[in-house]
Amino acid sequence: MKLLFELTMDGSISVPTLSKKLGINASVLYSRIKRLMKKKLIKKFTVEIDDSLLGIGVKASVGINRDPKHKDDIHKTFMGIPEVVSISEVTGRFDIIIQVYAKDLEALHSIVIEKIGKVPGVQNSETFVELQKTDKDPVYLTQTI
């Protein structure tokens, strides 16, 4: 768990530095990391990007009700919309919730009305604009399992 925590905090940390930090031999540590990757517990190493520096000023969640007969076509269409960054099938009052990134509110409005709302099979949508977001470490990283 300590290894996972450290890699989550800084995935670019070198094995020798991490070895010293955890008090584990570097070759043993390297083997553990490879084993975690082989078991697919670690899916990938990635970077965190400051979206605002790329011109993304608005993030929103869009809840959508759809005609079940168009499920696959709607999914494929949404995957082709560059501003849609994720699609989740959910329970509750919506069938799916998509995450949308846009330059500004005007661009978001255009995306929701022109690109999402006009997809055949989309019955209605409701947009939730993100005002502020606070991430926290997953509970498994803060507790001993």
C-alpha positions in Angstrom: 0.0 0.0 0.0 2.9 2.3 0.7 4.3 1.7 -2.7 0.9 2.4 -4.4 0.5 5.5 -2.3 3.9 6.9 -3.4 3.4 6.0 -7.0 0.0 7.7 -6.9 1.5 10.9 -5.5 4.3 10.9 -8.1 4.3 8.4 -10.9 7.5 9.8 -12.3 9.6 9.1 -9.1 12.7 7.0 -10.0 13.0 3.5 -8.6 16.3 4.4 -6.7 14.6 7.4 -5.0 11.5 5.4 -4.2 13.7 2.6 -2.9 15.4 5.0 -0.4 12.1 6.5 0.6 10.5 3.1 1.3 13.6 1.4 2.6 13.3 -1.4 0.1 16.1 -2.7 -2.2 15.8 -1.2 -5.7 15.8 -4.5 -7.5 13.0 -5.9 -5.1 11.0 -2.7 -5.6 11.4 -2.9 -9.4 10.1 -6.5 -9.3 7.1 -5.4 -7.1 6.2 -2.7 -9.6 6.4 -5.1 -12.5 4.3 -7.7 -10.6 1.6 -5.0 -9.9 1.6 -4.1 -13.6 1.4 -7.7 -14.7 -1.6 -8.3 -12.3 -3.1 -5.1 -13.8 -3.4 -3.5 -10.4 -1.4 -0.6 -11.9 -3.0 0.0 -15.3 -0.7 2.8 -16.5 1.6 5.7 -15.5 0.2 9.0 -16.6 0.5 12.8 -16.2 -1.9 15.3 -14.7 -2.5 18.2 -17.1 -3.7 21.7 -16.1 -6.7 21.9 -18.4 -7.0 25.7 -18.0 -3.7 26.2 -19.7 -5.1 24.3 -22.7 -8.0 26.7 -22.9 -10.6 24.6 -21.1 -12.6 27.0 -19.0 -15.7 25.0 -18.4 -16.3 21.4 -17.3 -19.8 19.9 -17.1 -21.6 16.7 -16.5 -24.6 16.1 -18.8 -27.3 13.6 -17.7 -29.0 12.1 -20.6 -32.2 10.0 -21.1 -32.1 8.0 -24.3 -34.2 5.6 -26.4 -32.9 2.2 -25.5 -33.1 1.1 -29.1 -30.4 3.7 -30.0 -28.0 2.9 -27.1 -25.1 1.7 -29.2 -25.4 4.4 -31.9 -25.6 7.1 -29.2 -22.5 5.8 -27.5 -20.6 5.7 -30.8 -21.7 9.2 -31.7 -20.7 10.6 -28.3 -17.3 8.9 -28.5 -16.8 10.8 -31.7 -17.4 14.2 -30.1 -14.0 15.6 -29.1 -15.4 17.6 -26.1 -16.9 14.5 -24.5 -14.2 13.1 -22.2 -16.1 10.2 -20.6 -19.4 8.3 -20.8 -20.9 6.5 -17.9 -24.0 4.3 -17.9 -25.7 5.0 -14.6 -28.8 4.1 -12.5 -31.2 6.8 -11.3 -33.0 9.4 -13.3 -30.6 9.4 -16.2 -29.5 6.6 -18.4 -26.0 8.0 -19.0 -23.9 10.8 -17.7 -21.2 12.3 -19.9 -18.3 14.6 -18.9 -17.8 17.5 -21.3 -14.9 20.0 -21.5 -15.4 23.3 -23.3 -13.6 26.6 -23.8 -16.4 28.7 -22.2 -20.1 28.7 -21.4 -21.0 29.7 -25.0 -19.1 26.8 -26.4 -20.7 24.4 -23.8 -24.1 25.6 -24.8 -23.3 24.9 -28.5 -22.0 21.5 -27.7 -25.0 20.5 -25.6 -27.6 21.9 -28.1 -25.9 21.2 -31.5 -23.8 18.1 -30.9 -25.5 16.2 -28.0 -29.1 17.3 -28.2 -29.4 16.5 -31.9 -28.1 12.9 -31.7 -30.9 10.6 -32.8 -32.4 8.8 -29.7 -31.4 11.4 -27.2 -34.7 12.2 -25.5 -33.6 14.9 -23.0 -30.6 16.2 -21.2 -29.7 18.2 -18.1 -26.4 20.0 -17.8 -24.5 20.5 -14.5 -21.6 23.0 -14.7 -18.7 22.3 -12.4 -18.1 25.4 -10.2 -15.3 23.9 -8.1 -13.7 20.5 -7.7 -11.7 19.1 -4.8 -10.1 15.8 -5.3 -9.0 13.6 -2.4 -7.0 10.4 -2.2 -9.0 7.2 -2.6 -9.7 5.6 0.8 -7.6 2.6 0.0 -4.6 4.9 -0.1 -5.2 6.3 3.3 -6.0 3.1 5.2 -4.0 0.0 5.9 -5.6 -3.0 4.2 
